[in-house]
């Protein structure tokens, strides 16, 4: 029996949730500077998507973009570049579980924007959820106070990177109502890769990577957390609201923490970080599973 579009979307979300959990570990295994990691990851993703773009006629779709499409795609691309840049830098300053929790706190921002701009009413219970989630963020930040300035800066960068991810998902939700998956993700990833290469150059990084180990890591990052992760989330954005996609990304800190336990035992989080992470996840669950009204998944005026 053929799957419905909704079932396919949620299957894609499931694949993406598992895939993005590997990103932090792969990044920690790399010896390259943060901007270089992000740039190569996205550049390799574009190279892998190139045959699909040629076969599917995706470049014709890009040529047909109107000014609104271009604005939305630029917004997504810039937001994704800042998300990757800030988050990968944060991973050099703080623990993987801490960074992963804070960078996935964007559902708070997404829920707020969904309420005021996308007209998806947030219930009073969501206010409680937001308070619980923020209390978790405060617990994590306080737990890092005695660990030096680097940890606090890393926490802040991860949190701002999470807001950028929220912008990326929101603009993608609107764009994907009209723009096909291939032209959308290829354009967004290409813009982000270009910005990160520019950022690496400004930072004085050597953008030419010759290490086989590093190039293989970049390739794996492109396949697993990018194509099987981000691209599957973007596929689902056609059918599923941005706040649901944003919530599903909460699987990343959980999955990343499990992987860290086995693969990076020196970064296993302490009790306070576990408590703060639990509060964040519980709070965000309340916001987006119990605090949103039961409205249609469609955006106002969208055609599906």
N, C-alpha and C positions, 0 to 999 in steps of 0.2 A: 504494500500500500504506500502510495506516494505521501511524503511529508508535506504538511501545510507550510506556508511561508513563515508563520509564527513559530512552528516547531523547528524549522531550519534555523531561524534566527536564534532561538534559545540553545540549540545544539552548537551553533557557532560560538555563543557566549561561553558555553561549557568548555569548549576547546581553548578559547582565549584565556579563560581564568587559569587553567593549568599552565598554559604556555608562558604567560607574563610572569609567573612566579619564579621562573628561572633567570630572569633578567639580572637581578641583583647579584646572583652567584657568578654569572658569566662576567659581569663587569668587574667584580672583585678579583677574578682570575686574570684580568688583563693588566698589563704594565703600562699601557698607553695613557696619555693625558685625557681628562674627561671629555673635552670638546672633540678630540680626535676619535674617541670611542663612539660617541654619538653620531659624528659625521660619517664614519665608515659603516657603522651599522645601517644607517638609512641609505647611504649610497649603494651598498651591497643589496639592500632590499629593492631599490629601484632597478638594479641590474637583473635581479631574479624575476622581477615583474615585466621586464622588457619584452620577452617572447609573447607573454599573454597580451600585452598592449598591442603588439603587431598583429597577432592572429585575430584578436577580437575587434580590431579597428578602434582601439581606445584613443589613438591620437586624433581621430576625427571628432571624437567627443570633446577632447580638449579644445580643439579649434572652434567648437560651437559654444563655448562658454560665453555667457553675457556678463555685463559688468557686475551684477549681483553675485553670480557664481564666483567670479574672480575675487571679489571682496571677501566672500566667505572662505574660500580656499586659502587666500593669503592670511586671513585671521587664524585659520586652523594650522597652517604651516608655521607661522611665527610662534603661535602658542606652543606647538609641539617642540620646536627648537628650544624655546626657553624651558619647557618642562624637562627635556632630556638634559640640557646643559646644567640647570640648577640641581637636578636630582643626582646626576652622576658626580658632580662636585661634592654634593652632600655625602655621598657614599665614601669619599676619601676622608671625611672628617668625623663621621659618627658610625654607629653600628648599623648593619644591614636591617635588622628588624625595626629599629627606631626610624630610620629613613623611609623604609617601605610603609610603615604605618602612617607617618606624617604626609608622605607624598600621595597617599590614597585617601586623604581627608577631604578631598574636593566635593564629595556629595553634599556637604553642608552648603557650599557655594552654589552648586548646581540646583539644589532644592530651592534656594532663595530665588535664583534667576527664573527657574521654572514657574514659581508662584507668581512673580510680577510680570514676566515677559511672555511666557508660554501659556499662562492662564491655567496652570495645573495647581489647584488650590492645596495649600499645605494646612493640615489640620492642627488644632491646638496641641495634640499629642506630639507633633513634630517639634514643637518648641522645647519640650522636655528632652526629646532625643538630641537636639542640637546642644542643649546644656550639658547633657551627659557626655557627648562626644568631645566638646571643648574641655570638659573637666579631665578627660583622658589625655588630651594634648598637653594640658597644664601639668599633669602628673609626670608625663614623659619629659617635658622641659625641665621641671624641678629636679627630676632624678639625674639629669645631666649637669646640673649647676656645679657640682663638686668635681666634675671631670675635666674642667678646662674650657677655655673659650672656643676651641675648635668644635667641640660637641654641640655647643649652643648655636654656633653659626651654621653647622651642618643641619641641625633641627630646623632652623629658620629657612634655610635654602630649600629643604625638602617640602616644607609647608607651602612656600610660595610656588614651588614647582608643581605642587598639587593643585593650586588655584589655576595655574596655566593649563593643566590637564583638563580641568573643568571647562575652561574656555574652548579648548580643543574639541571636547565632546559636544558641547552646546552648539558650536558653529557647524560641526559635522552633522549633527542631527538635522539642522535646517537645510544644509547643502545636499544631504543625501536624499531628500524628498524629490529632488530633480536630477541630480548628477549621478551617473552610473558609478559603481564601485571602482572599477579600474582607473578611469580618468581622475577620479577624486583622490584615491590613495596615492597614485603615482605622482600627481601634482603636489600634494601635501608633503610627501616624503622628500621629493626633490627640493622643494623650497627649504625645508628644514635642514636637509643635508648641506645645501649651499650656505645657509646662515651659520651652521656649526663649523664648516670649513673656514669661513671668514672669521668667526670667533676664535678658532684655533690659531689662525695666522696672527690676529691682533694680540693674542696671549703669548705669542712667541714660540708656539709649539711647532715641531717639525711634522708637517702634514704628510710626508712621504714615509709610509710604513713598509718595511721589507721583511720583517719577521714572519716566518711561516706560522708560528704559534699564534701571533696576534691576528694575522689575516684569517686563520681558521676560526678563531674565536669570533671575529666580526661576522664571518659567514654564518656561524651557528646562531649568533644574535639576530641576524637578518631572517633566518628561517623560522626559529622558534618564537621568541617574544614579539617579533615584528610581523611576519606574514601570518603565522598561526595565532598570534596574539592580537596586535593592534588591527590588522586587516580584518580579522574575524569580528572584532568589536565594531569596526566601521561597516562591515556587511550588515550586522544586526541593527545598526542605527536607522536603516531604511524603515524597519518595522517596529522597533522597540524604542520607547522614550529615552532621552538622554539620562534622566535620573536613574533609570533601571540599569543602564550600562554602567553608569558611574558607581552605583552600588555594587555591581558584580565585581568591580576591580578590587573590592575589599578582600577578595580571595588572595590577592597578591601577597600582603604581609603574612597571612596565615601560611600560604604555601612556601613563601620565602623563609619563614622562621623554621618550618619543618626541614627544608633543604639545608639551611644553615646548621641545624643541629647535627646533621650527618656529614656535611661537606666543609663547613667552616666552624668547627667546634669552639674556636677561640672567640667567636662573636656571638655565642649564645647569650640572649638577653637576661638581665637580672629580674628580680621579682617586681620592682616598681615599673619597669618597662612593660612587663607582661600584664600587670594590672592596668596601666594606662592604655595599652593596646586593646585590652578587653573592653574597657569603657568606651573607647573610640568605636569599636566594632558594634557594641550593643547600642550605643547612641545613634549611629548611622543606620542600623537596622530599624530602630524605632522611627527615624525620620522618613525612610524611604519604603518601608514595608507596611508600616502602620499609620504613618502620618500624612500620606498622600491620598487625595480623593480618588475614588474609582471612576476615572474619566477614560474616554477613548484614548488609545495610544497615538492617535493622529494629531498632528499639529493643526492649529486653526488654518483653514484654507488649503491644507495639503491634499494632494491627490495620490491615492495608493491603489 
